[in-house]
């Protein structure tokens, strides 16, 4: 059963999930802001930051999918 008095970040899994989800949201935010600036102005420094944000977003999505896979498989195959 779920203990309603316990926060999600009190466990290791909750902390990792919270950290990855925050990184994912931050990456999506930066990706969209840099994309908007790049679409309006298109300076060279924004292009470099946009490429870095895209690489970080891809990395965070990969780690999120990789760490979520055991939970997904557990949820699919539990009786």
N, CA, C and O atoms as a printed pandas DataFrame, in Angstrom:
     atom_number atom_name residue_name chain_id  residue_number  x_coord  y_coord  z_coord
0              1         N          UNK        A               1    0.828   -1.191    0.000
1              2        CA          UNK        A               1    0.000    0.000    0.000
2              3         C          UNK        A               1    0.866    1.246    0.000
3              4         O          UNK        A               1    2.047    1.199    0.345
4              5         N          UNK        A               2    0.282    2.330   -0.381
5              6        CA          UNK        A               2    0.979    3.605   -0.467
6              7         C          UNK        A               2    0.852    4.354    0.860
7              8         O          UNK        A               2   -0.246    4.520    1.390
8              9         N          UNK        A               3    1.975    4.797    1.379
9             10        CA          UNK        A               3    1.978    5.586    2.597
10            11         C          UNK        A               3    1.829    7.054    2.206
11            12         O          UNK        A               3    2.749    7.644    1.639
12            13         N          UNK        A               4    0.691    7.636    2.503
13            14        CA          UNK        A               4    0.420    8.997    2.065
14            15         C          UNK        A               4    1.242   10.035    2.807
15            16         O          UNK        A               4    1.406   11.151    2.315
16            17         N          UNK        A               5    1.766    9.694    3.985
17            18        CA          UNK        A               5    2.573   10.638    4.740
18            19         C          UNK        A               5    4.012   10.704    4.265
19            20         O          UNK        A               5    4.761   11.585    4.687
20            21         N          UNK        A               6    4.412    9.790    3.397
21            22        CA          UNK        A               6    5.794    9.725    2.941
22            23         C          UNK        A               6    5.916   10.438    1.593
23            24         O          UNK        A               6    5.136   10.180    0.677
24            25         N          UNK        A               7    6.878   11.316    1.481
25            26        CA          UNK        A               7    7.080   12.050    0.232
26            27         C          UNK        A               7    7.705   11.136   -0.815
27            28         O          UNK        A               7    8.371   10.156   -0.481
28            29         N          UNK        A               8    7.485   11.463   -2.066
29            30        CA          UNK        A               8    8.022   10.648   -3.164
30            31         C          UNK        A               8    9.544   10.670   -3.202
31            32         O          UNK        A               8   10.156    9.706   -3.661
32            33         N          UNK        A               9   10.171   11.748   -2.733
33            34        CA          UNK        A               9   11.616   11.846   -2.814
34            35         C          UNK        A               9   12.314   11.264   -1.591
35            36         O          UNK        A               9   13.531   11.401   -1.466
36            37         N          UNK        A              10   11.582   10.618   -0.687
37            38        CA          UNK        A              10   12.210    9.986    0.472
38            39         C          UNK        A              10   12.900    8.681    0.117
39            40         O          UNK        A              10   13.806    8.251    0.830
40            41         N          UNK        A              11   12.493    8.047   -0.963
41            42        CA          UNK        A              11   13.126    6.808   -1.385
42            43         C          UNK        A              11   14.159    7.113   -2.465
43            44         O          UNK        A              11   14.129    8.182   -3.074
44            45         N          UNK        A              12   15.066    6.181   -2.702
45            46        CA          UNK        A              12   16.079    6.359   -3.731
46            47         C          UNK        A              12   15.447    6.432   -5.107
47            48         O          UNK        A              12   15.830    7.268   -5.925
48            49         N          UNK        A              13   14.471    5.556   -5.370
49            50        CA          UNK        A              13   13.802    5.560   -6.666
50            51         C          UNK        A              13   13.051    6.868   -6.898
51            52         O          UNK        A              13   13.063    7.417   -8.000
52            53         N          UNK        A              14   12.395    7.361   -5.839
53            54        CA          UNK        A              14   11.678    8.624   -5.951
54            55         C          UNK        A              14   12.615    9.788   -6.191
55            56         O          UNK        A              14   12.312   10.681   -6.981
56            57         N          UNK        A              15   13.757    9.784   -5.509
57            58        CA          UNK        A              15   14.738   10.852   -5.701
58            59         C          UNK        A              15   15.286   10.835   -7.122
59            60         O          UNK        A              15   15.406   11.885   -7.753
60            61         N          UNK        A              16   15.623    9.642   -7.632
61            62        CA          UNK        A              16   16.151    9.529   -8.991
62            63         C          UNK        A              16   15.097    9.952  -10.000
63            64         O          UNK        A              16   15.401   10.688  -10.939
64            65         N          UNK        A              17   13.863    9.498   -9.819
65            66        CA          UNK        A              17   12.792    9.885  -10.728
66            67         C          UNK        A              17   12.549   11.393  -10.687
67            68         O          UNK        A              17   12.343   12.013  -11.730
68            69         N          UNK        A              18   12.571   11.984   -9.498
69            70        CA          UNK        A              18   12.379   13.427   -9.363
70            71         C          UNK        A              18   13.514   14.188  -10.034
71            72         O          UNK        A              18   13.265   15.176  -10.726
72            73         N          UNK        A              19   14.746   13.752   -9.845
73            74        CA          UNK        A              19   15.896   14.412  -10.445
74            75         C          UNK        A              19   15.840   14.323  -11.964
75            76         O          UNK        A              19   16.091   15.313  -12.652
76            77         N          UNK        A              20   15.515   13.150  -12.493
77            78        CA          UNK        A              20   15.456   12.975  -13.945
78            79         C          UNK        A              20   14.297   13.762  -14.533
79            80         O          UNK        A              20   14.444   14.371  -15.592
80            81         N          UNK        A              21   13.153   13.762  -13.872
81            82        CA          UNK        A              21   12.015   14.511  -14.405
82            83         C          UNK        A              21   12.276   16.015  -14.364
83            84         O          UNK        A              21   11.863   16.730  -15.278
84            85         N          UNK        A              22   12.948   16.510  -13.330
85            86        CA          UNK        A              22   13.305   17.929  -13.287
86            87         C          UNK        A              22   14.306   18.267  -14.387
87            88         O          UNK        A              22   14.194   19.314  -15.025
88            89         N          UNK        A              23   15.274   17.397  -14.613
89            90        CA          UNK        A              23   16.235   17.626  -15.695
90            91         C          UNK        A              23   15.546   17.605  -17.051
91            92         O          UNK        A              23   15.884   18.391  -17.936
92            93         N          UNK        A              24   14.592   16.716  -17.214
93            94        CA          UNK        A              24   13.847   16.641  -18.464
94            95         C          UNK        A              24   13.042   17.915  -18.693
95            96         O          UNK        A              24   13.040   18.454  -19.800
96            97         N          UNK        A              25   12.369   18.395  -17.675
97            98        CA          UNK        A              25   11.594   19.637  -17.807
98            99         C          UNK        A              25   12.504   20.830  -18.068
99           100         O          UNK        A              25   12.185   21.686  -18.893
100          101         N          UNK        A              26   13.637   20.891  -17.369
101          102        CA          UNK        A              26   14.583   21.983  -17.615
102          103         C          UNK        A              26   15.136   21.921  -19.034
103          104         O          UNK        A              26   15.276   22.951  -19.693
104          105         N          UNK        A              27   15.449   20.726  -19.502
105          106        CA          UNK        A              27   15.959   20.575  -20.862
106          107         C          UNK        A              27   14.931   20.974  -21.907
107          108         O          UNK        A              27   15.268   21.639  -22.886
108          109         N          UNK        A              28   13.689   20.577  -21.709
109          110        CA          UNK        A              28   12.637   20.969  -22.649
110          111         C          UNK        A              28   12.423   22.476  -22.640
111          112         O          UNK        A              28   12.217   23.077  -23.694
112          113         N          UNK        A              29   12.470   23.091  -21.466
113          114        CA          UNK        A              29   12.308   24.536  -21.370
114          115         C          UNK        A              29   13.436   25.259  -22.102
115          116         O          UNK        A              29   13.183   26.154  -22.909
116          117         N          UNK        A              30   14.683   24.870  -21.820
117          118        CA          UNK        A              30   15.812   25.517  -22.479
118          119         C          UNK        A              30   15.787   25.278  -23.979
119          120         O          UNK        A              30   16.095   26.182  -24.756
120          121         N          UNK        A              31   15.425   24.079  -24.392
121          122        CA          UNK        A              31   15.334   23.755  -25.810
122          123         C          UNK        A              31   14.319   24.656  -26.505
123          124         O          UNK        A              31   14.579   25.144  -27.605
124          125         N          UNK        A              32   13.171   24.879  -25.879
125          126        CA          UNK        A              32   12.148   25.718  -26.502
126          127         C          UNK        A              32   12.539   27.195  -26.483
127          128         O          UNK        A              32   12.280   27.905  -27.455
128          129         N          UNK        A              33   13.155   27.674  -25.402
129          130        CA          UNK        A              33   13.576   29.076  -25.346
130          131         C          UNK        A              33   14.660   29.356  -26.381
131          132         O          UNK        A              33   14.586   30.346  -27.109
132          133         N          UNK        A              34   15.671   28.481  -26.447
133          134        CA          UNK        A              34   16.729   28.681  -27.434
134          135         C          UNK        A              34   16.195   28.538  -28.854
135          136         O          UNK        A              34   16.657   29.231  -29.761
136          137         N          UNK        A              35   15.240   27.658  -29.053
137          138        CA          UNK        A              35   14.623   27.517  -30.368
138          139         C          UNK        A              35   13.864   28.772  -30.767
139          140         O          UNK        A              35   13.908   29.188  -31.925
140          141         N          UNK        A              36   13.175   29.370  -29.819
141          142        CA          UNK        A              36   12.446   30.611  -30.106
142          143         C          UNK        A              36   13.409   31.751  -30.431
143          144         O          UNK        A              36   13.195   32.488  -31.394
144          145         N          UNK        A              37   14.466   31.901  -29.635
145          146        CA          UNK        A              37   15.460   32.955  -29.902
146          147         C          UNK        A              37   16.142   32.700  -31.246
147          148         O          UNK        A              37   16.367   33.633  -32.017
148          149         N          UNK        A              38   16.464   31.453  -31.521
149          150        CA          UNK        A              38   17.134   31.110  -32.773
150          151         C          UNK        A              38   16.231   31.392  -33.967
151          152         O          UNK        A              38   16.706   31.839  -35.011
152          153         N          UNK        A              39   14.936   31.135  -33.822
153          154        CA          UNK        A              39   14.008   31.393  -34.920
154          155         C          UNK        A              39   13.852   32.885  -35.181
155          156         O          UNK        A              39   13.617   33.288  -36.321
156          157         N          UNK        A              40   13.978   33.706  -34.155
157          158        CA          UNK        A              40   13.796   35.151  -34.328
158          159         C          UNK        A              40   15.089   35.816  -34.793
159          160         O          UNK        A              40   15.070   36.596  -35.745
160          161         N          UNK        A              41   16.206   35.521  -34.140
161          162        CA          UNK        A              41   17.428   36.270  -34.376
162          163         C          UNK        A              41   18.478   35.457  -35.133
163          164         O          UNK        A              41   19.135   35.978  -36.034
164          165         N          UNK        A              42   18.633   34.215  -34.780
165          166        CA          UNK        A              42   19.603   33.282  -35.366
166          167         C          UNK        A              42   21.063   33.731  -35.241
167          168         O          UNK        A              42   21.781   33.700  -36.240
168          169         N          UNK        A              43   21.541   34.154  -34.039
169          170        CA          UNK        A              43   22.975   34.431  -33.884
170          171         C          UNK        A              43   23.740   33.119  -33.711
171          172         O          UNK        A              43   23.156   32.077  -33.416
172          173         N          UNK        A              44   25.049   33.192  -33.899
173          174        CA          UNK        A              44   25.879   31.989  -33.823
174          175         C          UNK        A              44   25.937   31.408  -32.413
175          176         O          UNK        A              44   25.931   30.188  -32.249
176          177         N          UNK        A              45   25.993   32.271  -31.389
177          178        CA          UNK        A              45   26.117   31.753  -30.030
178          179         C          UNK        A              45   24.855   31.014  -29.605
179          180         O          UNK        A              45   24.940   30.067  -28.824
180          181         N          UNK        A              46   23.681   31.423  -30.099
181          182        CA          UNK        A              46   22.452   30.718  -29.758
182          183         C          UNK        A              46   22.422   29.354  -30.434
183          184         O          UNK        A              46   21.893   28.390  -29.881
184          185         N          UNK        A              47   22.996   29.276  -31.639
185          186        CA          UNK        A              47   23.046   27.990  -32.323
186          187         C          UNK        A              47   23.883   26.988  -31.537
187          188         O          UNK        A              47   23.509   25.820  -31.433
188          189         N          UNK        A              48   25.007   27.429  -30.985
189          190        CA          UNK        A              48   25.837   26.530  -30.166
190          191         C          UNK        A              48   25.102   26.110  -28.893
191          192         O          UNK        A              48   25.142   24.939  -28.516
192          193         N          UNK        A              49   24.428   27.060  -28.226
193          194        CA          UNK        A              49   23.665   26.717  -27.025
194          195         C          UNK        A              49   22.494   25.808  -27.349
195          196         O          UNK        A              49   22.168   24.911  -26.572
196          197         N          UNK        A              50   21.855   26.035  -28.498
197          198        CA          UNK        A              50   20.745   25.189  -28.934
198          199         C          UNK        A              50   21.224   23.762  -29.173
199          200         O          UNK        A              50   20.553   22.807  -28.781
200          201         N          UNK        A              51   22.368   23.613  -29.804
201          202        CA          UNK        A              51   22.916   22.279  -30.044
202          203         C          UNK        A              51   23.279   21.587  -28.729
203          204         O          UNK        A              51   23.057   20.385  -28.585
204          205         N          UNK        A              52   23.833   22.331  -27.769
205          206        CA          UNK        A              52   24.167   21.756  -26.466
206          207         C          UNK        A              52   22.907   21.341  -25.711
207          208         O          UNK        A              52   22.865   20.274  -25.099
208          209         N          UNK        A              53   21.876   22.197  -25.759
209          210        CA          UNK        A              53   20.613   21.861  -25.095
210          211         C          UNK        A              53   19.978   20.639  -25.742
211          212         O          UNK        A              53   19.391   19.810  -25.046
212          213         N          UNK        A              54   20.083   20.515  -27.056
213          214        CA          UNK        A              54   19.535   19.347  -27.749
214          215         C          UNK        A              54   20.275   18.079  -27.337
215          216         O          UNK        A              54   19.648   17.043  -27.115
216          217         N          UNK        A              55   21.601   18.148  -27.235
217          218        CA          UNK        A              55   22.369   16.969  -26.794
218          219         C          UNK        A              55   22.008   16.575  -25.372
219          220         O          UNK        A              55   21.840   15.392  -25.078
220          221         N          UNK        A              56   21.889   17.565  -24.482
221          222        CA          UNK        A              56   21.523   17.276  -23.098
222          223         C          UNK        A              56   20.111   16.706  -23.005
223          224         O          UNK        A              56   19.859   15.803  -22.206
224          225         N          UNK        A              57   19.201   17.220  -23.807
225          226        CA          UNK        A              57   17.832   16.711  -23.805
226          227         C          UNK        A              57   17.795   15.264  -24.277
227          228         O          UNK        A              57   17.091   14.441  -23.692
228          229         N          UNK        A              58   18.536   14.948  -25.313
229          230        CA          UNK        A              58   18.585   13.571  -25.802
230          231         C          UNK        A              58   19.180   12.651  -24.750
231          232         O          UNK        A              58   18.694   11.537  -24.555
232          233         N          UNK        A              59   20.234   13.107  -24.065
233          234        CA          UNK        A              59   20.858   12.301  -23.019
234          235         C          UNK        A              59   19.902   12.054  -21.858
235          236         O          UNK        A              59   19.805   10.930  -21.364
236          237         N          UNK        A              60   19.200   13.088  -21.420
237          238        CA          UNK        A              60   18.257   12.935  -20.313
238          239         C          UNK        A              60   17.092   12.028  -20.715
239          240         O          UNK        A              60   16.650   11.209  -19.909
240          241         N          UNK        A              61   16.593   12.156  -21.933
241          242        CA          UNK        A              61   15.524   11.266  -22.395
242          243         C          UNK        A              61   15.991    9.817  -22.442
243          244         O          UNK        A              61   15.241    8.911  -22.080
244          245         N          UNK        A              62   17.229    9.593  -22.885
245          246        CA          UNK        A              62   17.774    8.241  -22.934
246          247         C          UNK        A              62   17.895    7.648  -21.527
247          248         O          UNK        A              62   17.507    6.503  -21.297
248          249         N          UNK        A              63   18.434    8.429  -20.591
249          250        CA          UNK        A              63   18.582    7.939  -19.212
250          251         C          UNK        A              63   17.213    7.684  -18.590
251          252         O          UNK        A              63   17.027    6.690  -17.889
252          253         N          UNK        A              64   16.254    8.574  -18.842
253          254        CA          UNK        A              64   14.903    8.395  -18.316
254          255         C          UNK        A              64   14.277    7.105  -18.847
255          256         O          UNK        A              64   13.681    6.344  -18.085
256          257         N          UNK        A              65   14.409    6.859  -20.147
257          258        CA          UNK        A              65   13.858    5.637  -20.738
258          259         C          UNK        A              65   14.571    4.401  -20.207
259          260         O          UNK        A              65   13.941    3.381  -19.930
260          261         N          UNK        A              66   15.885    4.501  -20.069
261          262        CA          UNK        A              66   16.660    3.363  -19.583
262          263         C          UNK        A              66   16.303    3.015  -18.142
263          264         O          UNK        A              66   16.173    1.840  -17.801
264          265         N          UNK        A              67   16.145    4.027  -17.296
265          266        CA          UNK        A              67   15.807    3.765  -15.903
266          267         C          UNK        A              67   14.336    3.417  -15.718
267          268         O          UNK        A              67   13.978    2.777  -14.730
268          269         N          UNK        A              68   13.481    3.822  -16.642
269          270        CA          UNK        A              68   12.058    3.504  -16.533
270          271         C          UNK        A              68   11.731    2.111  -17.036
271          272         O          UNK        A              68   10.687    1.559  -16.691
272          273         N          UNK        A              69   12.606    1.537  -17.844
273          274        CA          UNK        A              69   12.335    0.235  -18.440
274          275         C          UNK        A              69   12.063   -0.868  -17.411
275          276         O          UNK        A              69   11.108   -1.622  -17.597
276          277         N          UNK        A              70   12.855   -1.004  -16.326
277          278        CA          UNK        A              70   12.531   -2.059  -15.348
278          279         C          UNK        A              70   11.151   -1.879  -14.710
279          280         O          UNK        A              70   10.446   -2.861  -14.478
280          281         N          UNK        A              71   10.763   -0.637  -14.427
281          282        CA          UNK        A              71    9.452   -0.397  -13.834
282          283         C          UNK        A              71    8.330   -0.702  -14.819
283          284         O          UNK        A              71    7.285   -1.223  -14.430
284          285         N          UNK        A              72    8.540   -0.384  -16.078
285          286        CA          UNK        A              72    7.546   -0.681  -17.104
286          287         C          UNK        A              72    7.371   -2.183  -17.254
287          288         O          UNK        A              72    6.248   -2.684  -17.306
288          289         N          UNK        A              73    8.488   -2.898  -17.324
289          290        CA          UNK        A              73    8.409   -4.358  -17.451
290          291         C          UNK        A              73    7.779   -4.980  -16.218
291          292         O          UNK        A              73    6.998   -5.925  -16.333
292          293         N          UNK        A              74    8.108   -4.460  -15.031
293          294        CA          UNK        A              74    7.505   -4.975  -13.811
294          295         C          UNK        A              74    6.005   -4.749  -13.829
295          296         O          UNK        A              74    5.242   -5.641  -13.457
296          297         N          UNK        A              75    5.573   -3.575  -14.255
297          298        CA          UNK        A              75    4.132   -3.266  -14.296
298          299         C          UNK        A              75    3.414   -4.119  -15.332
299          300         O          UNK        A              75    2.259   -4.494  -15.127
300          301         N          UNK        A              76    4.077   -4.433  -16.441
301          302        CA          UNK        A              76    3.438   -5.237  -17.475
302          303         C          UNK        A              76    3.270   -6.691  -17.064
303          304         O          UNK        A              76    2.257   -7.315  -17.380
304          305         N          UNK        A              77    4.252   -7.232  -16.364
305          306        CA          UNK        A              77    4.268   -8.669  -16.110
306          307         C          UNK        A              77    3.888   -9.068  -14.678
307          308         O          UNK        A              77    3.988  -10.244  -14.328
308          309         N          UNK        A              78    3.456   -8.115  -13.845
309          310        CA          UNK        A              78    3.051   -8.511  -12.502
310          311         C          UNK        A              78    1.662   -9.161  -12.564
311          312         O          UNK        A              78    0.844   -8.848  -13.428
312          313         N          UNK        A              79    1.442  -10.030  -11.665
313          314        CA          UNK        A              79    0.196  -10.795  -11.709
314          315         C          UNK        A              79   -0.911  -10.156  -10.944
315          316         O          UNK        A              79   -2.018  -10.692  -10.896
